[in-house]
Amino acid sequence: MASESGESNMDREMILADFQACTGIDNIAEAITLLELNNWDLVAAINGVIPQENGILQSNFSSEASQSSMFGPPSQSEAADAAAGGAVSPPSSSSLSSSPPSSSTSAFCPVNASSRHIVERQPRMLNFRVEYRQRTVELVLEEGSTVGEIKQILETELGVPVSKMQLKGWKCGDVSDSTVMRSLHLPKNNSLYVLTPDIAPTASTSKNSDLQESLNQNFLLVISHREAQRDYSLNFPGSRTIQEVKRNVSDLTNIPVRHQQWEGWPVSASDDSMTLAVSGITYPCHHLSVCRRSSPANSQEPTEECADVHMVSDSEGDDFEDASEFGVDDSEMFGMGSSTCRKSPMMPENSENEADALLHFTAEFSSRYGDTHPMFFIGSLEAASQEAFHGKARDRKLLAIYLYNDDSVLGNVFCSQMMCADSIVAYLSQNFITWAWDVTKEANKARLLTMCTRHFGSVVTQTIRTYKTDQFPLLLIVMGKRTSNEVLNVIQGNTTVDELMMRLMGAMEIFTAQQQEDIKDEDEREARETVKREQDEAYRVSLEADRKKREAQEREEAEQVRLERMRKEQEEEKEAIRLSLEQALPPEPEDSGEQISKLRIRTPSGEFLERRFQVSCKLQVLFDFVASKGYPFEEFKLLTTFPRRNITQLDPGSNLMEAKLFPQETLFLESKE
């Protein structure tokens, strides 16, 4: 039985490859669905996709013709039979399986342009349902078209300029106008919505405002997985489509979308491309249940080898057939195989140093998901908080705490598709300090809760404790405030790149508003401090000037006192000398018969000094007399009137007779220059 199942799977793989080669349908899930609708009849499935009037495969195909087109060129007789329109029964599955395999590209689509049975395949068309306010526009374009061409058509339909239009809802994140839709690997039916934040709604668009409000509301879907007897509480914005919800549930339950059987959707939710806002579900909470629809394919035992299966995002979820039909167990598809497949833990248990634990986390993250990821802060949570919240207001950032759990089914999807997206990495690196921790081990989780209690309080700790394993990874957005730190948002793992970016930008708007207030307060405080410093400096300079002025005045007064004291000492000394000279003078002679000389001396002030001297007196006695009257020999000179002679230049030892100062003479005193 196992061998027959293996051969059946091999046949189906070949048929699937041939079907994709002929029709150009890249979406594997879509191709498998079409083949199942035709019971894996290749010719019928191709005719169902490419109508007969296009000349792809005519109904008069014979089994020999179809077989020859698969496994080799037709013989002349077979070609003639085919041309004559002879009807032959189609080949059995046993004949197909026993035939030798051939290239899928040559099976039904030979390059020969002259083939009578096959013509060039038509370009693949994509359906778009675009919602804008109260309007819905349906478009059909070739997959070779660009996103900009869609916007140009919408500009004509909606009257919204392309420059003010934001086209959202792409499953692969942000795209540019030059992106070719073929590169996005889109399904046949797609739902998009237009945002115009720069265009305010008019009064005539009240219904539009209600719809826009519904699109922005968050719906809580409580989904019961009946087989696993487990409930999931998922939050989705109203702009998400039912198809996107089913793809997210596929990631959680490992049930492909086409195998999901639902209960609880309202009758109005008839199209999976409808958004939740218009689907008729109950706001704010709606209950649903899901289980696996019985599949005709026989599942096999999981292979023993460990294949590194690439995790797919929501946009790629339907591109894969149920893994069990190709011999791969669901747990392997989500990286949850046997213990031999488990990779080393993100973070060692009971690490003594937080920096070493985060170095190990960063290295393991890079080895699993590549080097394109946010730059994780290496250090303790306290150090990360200091880096983000302290310093000048202009330099502060938000703190993003990334909590990883290896046991969560969303871990690989979130890491590879969200945390490694170029737009998310650039935005986090520019505006956030990103700190990571692995809560897989209970010891590490307990350590995290202790750190959060110390830095953010018990409310945040209790919030983290309430989240279940399948709700991880978590991204906590924390903003520093004056008195305490505030958690702005908790982003769970069941999100998309667009939603993650919108929530990060929303947190950034709140932070920017607070930061502007902090910058204003800081600038005002610095201005006040600057004025105070200037006033203090001016006061200090004034005190210094007063001190210097006072010191100069004190020095001047001290100098005056010193000079006055010196002057007094000099005067006292002069007075002492004058008195000693006056006492040493010989007595003035009386008028007698002796030879006496009468001298009359005019002082600089105009007064006259008169005295009698004996002719035999020395000139020194005359000089001492003049000095005793306050005119010392060193400062004044004694002159005769006519002829003018300087007596002070004569020998002090000569007498008055020799100096010709007899019997009388008038002299005058003059200061020496």
Secondary structure, 3 states (H helix, E strand, C coil): CHHHHHHHHHHHHHHHHHHHHHHCCCCHHHHHHHHHHCCCCHHHHHHHHCCHHHCCCCCCCCHHHHHHHHHCCCCHHHHHHHHHCCCCCCCCHHHHHHCCCCCHHHHCCCCCCCCCCCCCCCCCEEEEEEEECCEEEEEEEECCCEHHHHHHHHHHHHCCCHHHCEEECCCCCCCCCCCEHHHHCCCCEEEEEEECCCCCCCHHHHHHHHHHHHHHCEEEEEEEECCCCEEEEEEEECCCEHHHHHHHHHHHHCCCHHHEEEECCCCCCCCCCCEHHHCCCCCCEEEEEEEECCCCCCCCCCCCCCCCCCCCCHHHHHHCCCHHHHCCCHHHHCCCCCHHHCCCCCCCCCCCCHHHHHHHHHHHHHHHHCCCCCCECCCCHHHHHHHHHCCCHHHCCEEEEEEECCCCCCHHHHHHHHHCCHHHHHHHHHHEEEEEEECCCHHHHHHHHHHHHHHHCHHHHHHHHHCCHHHCCEEEEEEECCCCEEEEEEECCCCCHHHHHHHHHHHHHHHHHHHHHHHHHHHHHHHHHHHHHHHHHHHHHHHHHHHHHHHHHHHHHHHHHHHHHHHHHHHHHHHHHHHHHHHHCCCCCCCCCCCEEEEEEECCCCCEEEEEEECCCEHHHHHHHHHHCCCCCCCEEEEECCCCCEHHHCCCCCECCCCCCCCEEEEEEEECC
